[in-house]
């Protein structure tokens, strides 16, 4: 995939780390990602930490 627009404002009730990882893993360079709107980084960090447990 060349470039993507991704919405990282994860809907409430979404607890799978794949909802964040999959869209971001589809591109090779950070320049090829556009983030649609502000998102809660703390929620993403908590999601990633819970996936490791």
Secondary structure, 3 states (H helix, E strand, C coil): CCCEEECCCCCCCCCCCHHHHHHHHCCCCHHHEEECCCCCHHHHHHHHHHHHC
